[in-house]
Structure formats: structure tokens, C-alpha cells
Amino acid sequence: MPDAATFLLLDDFFTILADTLIDPMLSCEEAKKILGEAEQIFSADVVSRTVKHMAAEITVALSHRYPLVLSIMGGAVVFTGQLL
């Protein structure tokens, strides 16, 4: 499971992204350039296993309750669905 340093890394990434982007819509060329220069931090398998682990922990912690789960951003819908 990712540690606190991983979450700080992601927080730094989003802070830098928010500070540097003036127009949040990238052109196709810009998106391809970013993807081409991106460094993979975790494999899809590691991410999948981590999400399943988180889901299991949430199930244990909240199995006797009925929580209201809200996805705030559009991209969070898939992640939230994987947790349920």
C-alpha cells in the first residue's frame, strides 16, 4: 500500500499542475507530449491490489453502517465504484 510519501508526491504533483496550467484544456498534442514524458510510478497491478486492499479495510470498518459515498470530481467515479 502506498505510504505517506506517495500521497505527498501526488499532492505536490497536483499543486504544481494547478499552478502551471492556465487553460485546463490541453490540446491533443500537449496531452500526448505529457504522456510521452510521464514516468510510471506504480504498475496497474499494484494500483488494483491497493484499491482492493482499501476496499476490504473500508468494508471491515464500516460493515455495520450505511455510509453515504459521494464522488466529488468526475474522474473519481471509477475509483469510487471500485471501492464499493
RACORGI-V716161 format. One line per field, one symbol per residue. psi: psi as a letter, one per 40 degrees, with the letter a starting at -180 (. if undefined). A space follows every 50 residues. Layout:
psi->???
//
This chain:
psi->hiadddddddddddddddddhdhehiidddddddddeihhdiiddddddd dddddddddddedeigihhhhdideeddddddd.
//
